[in-house]
């Protein structure tokens, strides 16, 4: 056997392997990106960034809701507002619980806090939502009425984002990502967070 050809083959295989293998730094970046999408990242953003929560869902017609979600996503993207989709839940007046695709939004750089809040409220109104949530960094989260002709003052619903279900069964959101325009399977395990004091 030709020792030189064997050596050349080894060099070629090493080069191929080096191209297919990820560098350690690249691997760590990807791990941090995965971690960023989790519950801790969502809570951290709620504490340190101007953010909000909005949905486009109305009723139980999933087909109609998918169209509404796409429309809302288009509006948010047009305004440069970033978002992460997850599954939210809320309580009806009769005590039953509903589920919806919830958008955890973040104010873009260059947009004023006032304009961000106004954009969120208008988007909620156009989507037929009764309320939306906005939260300034370090300040309490506020629940806004988006349907009344003369809405009253927004309600303080708590300064801190807390892990776990809401003790009163009120609005809460989770970490499970919602893929595409579909509502996640209710059987999927999820960790939730809500606002409180």
N, C-alpha and C positions, 0 to 999 in steps of 0.2 A: 504493500500500500504506500502511496506517495504521502510522506509526512507533510510536505508543503501544502498539498491540496486539502489535507485534513485540517490543518491550521487555518487555512483560508475559510473553510466551511464553518469552523467555530466562530471566526470573526464575524461572518455574515449572520449567523444565528444570534450572536450577542447583540449586534446592531438591530436586528429585527425585534428582539425582546425588549431592548431599550426603548424602541419606538412605541411598543404596545403597552409597556408598563407606565403607570402614573408616577410622577415624582411625589415625594412625601409632602412637599408644600402644596401641590395641587390637590392631593388627597385630603389634606386638612381643610382647605378652602371648601371643598365639596361637603365635608362633614359639618362645617360651620353653617353652610347654607341650609343643610337639612335641619340642623338644630334651630336655626332662625325661624323656621316655619312652625315650631311647636308652641306649647302653651306659655312657656317662660318668655319667649320672644313677644308674644301678643300682650302679655301683662306688662312687660318692660316698655313696649311702645306706648301703652296707655298711660304710663306714668311719666315718660320723658318726651313724648311728642304730642302735638295737637292732632287729635284723631277723632273718629266717629264711627257710628254703626248705623247701617241702613239696609233695608230689604226692598225687594220689588214684589214679593209674593202676596197674593190676595186669594183667600179661599183655598180649595183643595184641587182645583183644576191644574194638574201638573203641566199639561201641554201649554196652556195659556201662561202659566208662570214662567216657563222656560223662555218664552218670547219676551216677557217683561224683564227677565234677568239680562238677556242680551242687550235690550234697549238701555237699561240702566248702566251696564258695563260700558256701552258706547259713550254715554254722557260723561261718566267718570273719567274715561280715557281722554276724551276731548278736552276736559278741564285740567288734565295732567295729574289727577288725583289717583294715587296708588291704592290698591286694596288687596286684601286676602279674603278668599271665600271660605266660609266654614258653615256649620249647621247651628242655627239659633233656635231657641224655644221660648214660648211665651204662654201666659195664662189667659184664658177667656173669662168673661164675667161670670159664666156658669161654673167655673172651677176646672174645666177641661183644659188640656194642654195642646198647643199646636206647634208644628215644626216649620222652619223656613230656611232658605239659603240666606245667610247673613254676610254682609260685606263690612269688614273692619277696614276703614279708610284712614289714610294719613295725609295731612296737609302738605302739599308740595312746596318746595323752596320758591320764594318769590311771590307766593300768594299770601295776602294778609289774613290774620285770624278772623277778622270780620267777614271777609269775602268767602272764606272756607265755610264758616257757619251758615252764611246765607245760601251758598251753593248746595250744601247738604239739605237744608230745609226745603229749598225749591225742588230738588231732585226727589225728596220724599213725597212732596205734594203731588208732583207730576206722576209718581209711581202709584198714587192712591193710598199712601201710607198715612196712618193717623198720627204717628210720631216718628222722630229720629233722635239719635243720641249724638251729642258732640262733647268733647272733653279737651280743654286746654291743658298743656303740660303743667303738672303740679297743682291743678285746680279740680274742683268737683266735676263729675260728669253731669250733663244737663239733658233732661228729656224735654223735647220741643213738640208742641202741638203744631201740626202742619196743615190741618184741615179747617179750623175755625176761621171765620172772616176777620175776627179780631182776637187772635190768640193771646192768652194771658202770659204771665211771666213763666219762663221755663222752670222745671222742677229739678231741684238738687237730688240726685239719686246716689250720691256717695263719691268720696274722693279717691278711694282705693279700689283697684281691680283685685278681686280676691278669688283664689282657687276654690272650686267646688260649686255645687248647685246653689241657687238662691234659696235662703232659708224660708222665704214665703212663696216660693215657686214662681216668682216673677221672671222678667226677662233675663236670659243668660245666653252665652254663646260658648262654643267649644273650639278645640284645636284641630279636629279632623277636617282635612282639606276637602272641599267639594270640587270634584272633577267636572270639567265642562259646564253644562247648564243643568245637570241633574241634581236633585236633592239626594243626599247620602242615605244609605240604607239605615233604618232605625236600629238594626241589630248590631251595627258597627260600634265598637267600644269608643268612648270619647271622654276626655277630661274637660270639664267646663269651668268658666269663670264668670263672675258677675261683679257689679259695682256695689260698694257698701262703705260704711264708716268704721 
